[in-house]
Amino acid sequence: MTILTLRFSKIHYMQEVLFCCLLAVAMGLTAKVSVPLPFTPVPVVVQNFFPLFIAIFFGWKRAFFTTAAWFLFGMMGLPFFAGNFFTLGYRLGYIASAAVSGWVFERTSRNAWHAFGSMVLGSWVIYLWGILWLLCYFPFSRVMLLGILPFIPLDMLKAFLCASIYRTYRKDSL
């Protein structure tokens, strides 16, 4: 390995870190787009679209590091989190879902249907983490009503929207 190669790899690494941090800031800015529901402590958010979108378009590694950076920025005090204390499980689920949905998608033929399926899987990973956190405070029957059922239709719509964007971008056919 030559000195030129070493310098290039360091520059490339720094570009990747900067790109992931910029995506994390963009994800954090979506925290302001949330709609509280009167019957649940969990608001409807646009933020859960971001980790899945990044996983499909940029791969699981970038998606994982982007959501991890977003989480760290939020834990440091930046206003990057939508919701309240009850949404911590969902926030951790964003990190896991970005890695899972991106990893699964990278092992498919990468068409719009696989993008949709990977995002649906990623949404269920988010739900799983959210359920586990909410179970610390509510019984299971209430958790299903508070933390999952109201959000399924909108999350499926978000997955379909992302698959449509992917189809347009990649010129695949459904």
C-alpha positions in Angstrom: 0.0 0.0 0.0 1.5 3.3 -1.0 1.3 6.6 0.8 -1.1 7.9 -1.9 -3.4 5.0 -1.3 -3.3 5.6 2.5 -4.2 9.3 2.0 -7.0 8.4 -0.3 -8.5 5.9 2.1 -8.3 8.4 4.9 -10.0 11.0 2.8 -12.6 8.5 1.7 -13.2 7.5 5.3 -13.7 11.1 6.3 -16.1 11.7 3.4 -18.2 8.7 4.6 -18.3 10.0 8.2 -19.3 13.4 7.0 -22.0 12.0 4.7 -23.4 9.9 7.5 -23.4 12.9 9.9 -25.2 15.1 7.4 -27.8 12.4 6.9 -28.1 12.1 10.7 -28.7 15.9 10.9 -31.3 15.7 8.2 -33.0 12.9 10.1 -32.9 14.9 13.2 -34.6 17.9 11.5 -37.6 15.6 10.8 -38.2 15.4 14.5 -40.4 18.5 14.3 -42.8 16.7 12.0 -44.9 14.7 14.4 -48.6 14.5 15.2 -49.6 13.6 18.8 -52.5 11.2 19.1 -54.9 11.7 22.0 -55.1 8.0 22.9 -51.4 7.1 22.9 -48.2 8.5 24.2 -46.5 7.6 20.9 -46.9 10.3 18.1 -47.2 9.8 14.4 -43.8 10.7 13.0 -42.1 11.0 9.7 -38.8 10.2 11.3 -39.2 6.4 11.0 -39.2 6.8 7.2 -35.6 8.0 7.3 -33.6 5.0 8.5 -35.5 2.7 6.1 -35.0 5.2 3.2 -31.3 5.4 3.9 -31.0 1.6 4.2 -32.6 1.1 0.7 -30.8 3.9 -1.1 -27.4 3.9 0.6 -26.9 0.4 2.2 -27.1 -1.1 5.6 -23.7 0.2 6.8 -24.4 3.8 6.1 -27.9 3.5 7.4 -26.6 1.9 10.7 -23.9 4.5 11.2 -26.3 7.4 10.3 -29.0 6.3 12.7 -26.4 5.6 15.4 -24.9 9.1 14.9 -28.5 10.6 15.0 -29.1 8.8 18.3 -25.8 10.0 19.8 -26.5 13.6 18.7 -30.0 13.4 20.3 -28.5 11.9 23.5 -26.0 14.8 23.6 -29.0 17.2 23.8 -29.7 18.2 20.2 -33.5 18.4 19.6 -33.5 15.4 17.2 -36.1 13.2 18.9 -39.8 13.2 18.3 -42.1 12.1 21.1 -41.4 11.6 24.7 -39.8 9.1 27.1 -42.2 6.4 25.9 -40.6 6.5 22.4 -37.1 5.4 23.5 -37.7 1.8 22.3 -38.7 3.1 18.9 -35.6 5.2 18.7 -33.4 2.3 19.4 -35.4 0.3 16.9 -34.4 2.8 14.2 -30.8 1.7 14.5 -31.7 -2.0 14.3 -34.2 -1.6 11.5 -31.8 0.4 9.4 -29.2 -2.4 9.6 -31.8 -5.2 9.2 -33.7 -3.8 6.3 -30.6 -2.7 4.4 -28.9 -6.0 5.0 -31.9 -7.9 3.7 -32.4 -5.6 0.7 -28.8 -5.9 -0.3 -29.3 -9.7 -0.6 -32.2 -9.5 -3.0 -32.6 -8.6 -6.6 -33.1 -5.0 -5.6 -36.3 -4.2 -7.2 -39.2 -2.1 -5.9 -41.1 -5.0 -4.4 -38.0 -6.1 -2.5 -37.5 -2.5 -1.3 -41.1 -2.5 -0.1 -40.7 -5.9 1.7 -37.4 -4.8 3.3 -39.0 -1.6 4.6 -42.0 -3.5 6.0 -39.6 -5.8 7.8 -37.7 -2.8 9.1 -41.0 -1.3 10.3 -41.7 -4.5 12.3 -38.2 -4.3 13.8 -39.1 -0.8 15.0 -42.4 -2.0 16.4 -40.6 -4.9 18.2 -38.2 -2.5 20.0 -41.1 -0.1 20.7 -43.2 -3.0 22.2 -40.3 -4.1 24.4 -39.9 -0.6 25.8 -43.7 0.0 26.3 -44.1 -3.4 28.0 -42.1 -1.9 30.9 -45.0 0.5 31.5 -48.2 -1.0 30.0 -49.8 -4.5 29.7 -49.4 -6.3 26.4 -53.0 -5.8 25.3 -52.7 -2.0 25.8 -49.3 -1.9 24.1 -50.8 -3.3 20.9 -53.4 -0.6 20.9 -51.1 2.2 21.9 -47.9 1.3 20.1 -48.6 -0.7 16.9 -52.1 -0.9 15.5 -52.6 2.9 14.9 -49.4 3.1 13.0 -49.5 0.1 10.6 -51.5 1.8 7.8 -49.3 4.9 7.7 -46.1 2.9 7.9 -47.2 0.7 5.0 -47.9 3.9 3.0 -44.5 5.2 3.8 -42.9 1.9 2.7 -44.9 2.1 -0.6 -43.9 5.7 -1.1 -40.2 4.8 -0.7 -40.6 1.8 -3.0 -42.2 4.1 -5.6 -39.3 6.5 -5.2 -36.9 3.6 -5.6 -38.7 2.4 -8.6 -38.5 5.8 -10.3 -34.9 6.3 -9.3 -33.8 2.8 -10.4 -36.2 2.5 -13.4 -37.3 -0.9 -12.2 -40.8 -2.2 -12.8 -43.2 -3.3 -10.2 
